[in-house]
Amino acid sequence: MLIVTSNDIPGHRIDAVFGEVMGLTVRSRDITAQVMAGFRSLGGGEVLEMTRALYESRQQVMARMVEEAEQRGANAIIAMRYDTSAIGTNWTEICAYGTAVFAIPLAPNEPGATGQSIYLTSSSGAAGQLKP
């Protein structure tokens, strides 16, 4: 699944738009991680426990968004964004969202073709299309 933050994919034609897709999770703050993070923040630098928790949460919401896009028949997501917000003092909402589309790489003779799209449409490329 190709995921981009731009509103289009250079070298590709958007053939179908399936609408907004998203992945969402709400996480409670782990008291042990908070205590460790509190100690670590006294010395400055990266708070590894919180970094790990946020990284895992983002991976989870991305997977959920991709699953929803695949169920709709999409092979790409454009205009992808993350959003986070605090719910009270103990919970954090993490959301990934974007627009599910079906994107077709442009062939060498089509205006706007790029090196990547030409490769994808060649016999050595990915059978002429992004895989759904």
N, C-alpha and C positions, 0 to 999 in steps of 0.2 A: 504494500500500500504506500503510494507516494503521498507525503504530507508536506504541505508548504504553507508558509505564513502569508504569502502574496495572494492577490486576488485572481491570478492566472498562473499558468505554467508555461514558461517560454518553450516554444517548439511543439506545443500540444494544442489541440482543439478540444474545447469542452463540448462534448456531444450530448450530455444529459446532466441535469441538475436534480439531485434527489432531496435537497433541503438540508436543514441544520441537523447535525449529529453532535452528540456530546457524551462524555463520560464524567461521572460524578462520584465523589466519596466524601464522607464526613468522618473525620478522625478525632478521637479524644486524645488529649495530651497524656502521655505516659508519665506518671509521677517520677519513676526512676530516671527516665531520660531528662525530665525537667530538672531534677536535683543535680544530675551530672552536668547538664548544660549550665546550670547556675554556677557550679564550681569552676567549670571551664571558662565561663565568661569573665571571671575575676582576673584571669591572666591574659585575656585578650585572644584574638585569633579565631579560627573557625570552630564552630560548635558542631562537632562530628555527629552527635546523636540526632540533632535536629536536621542537619543536612541529609543524613541517611533516611530519616522519616519522610522528609519532603520529596526526596528523589524517588523513593518507593511509591509514594502516593501519586506522583506525576506519572510514573510508569503504569500504575494501575488505571488511572483515568484515561490515559492514551489507549490502552488495550481495550477498554470498554467503548471508547469512541470509534476505534477501528472496527470492532465487532458490529456495532450498529451500522456503520457505513457499508460493511460487507453484506450484511443482511438486506440492505436496500439495493444491492447490485453495483455499488460504487467501486472504483479502482483507485481513487485518489480523494484527498481532502484538501480544499483550498481555504485560505483565510483562517487558518488554525490559530487559536489563542488559548492561553491559560487564564484562569481567574481564581483568586483565593479570597476568602473572607473569614472573619472570626465570628463564631456564633457563641455568644456569651464569653466566659473566660476559659472554658475547658475544651471547646470544639473548634475545629478548623474545617472549612469546606474547601475542597479543591475540585476545579472543573476544567476540563479540556473541551473545546467546542470548535466547530468549523462547518464548512459546507461540503457535503458529500457530492462527488461528481463522477462522471465517466469521461476520462481524458484519453484522447487518441493522439499518438505521436505523429507529427507531420513528416511526410516523405521528403526526400531530397529535392524534388522538383516543386514543392509547395512553398509559397511565400511564408517566411517566418520560421522555416525549418532551422533547427540547431544541430550541432554535432551530436548531442545526446539523442534527439529525435531521429536523426538519420541512422545512428547506430541501432536504435530500437526497431526501426523499420527494415533494416538490412537482414540478409539471411543469417548473419552471425549474431544479430540482436535477439530480443526477446519475442520472437514470433510476431513482430509488427505491432504489438500492443502492450500496454502496461497490464500486468496480470491482475484480475479482480481479487 
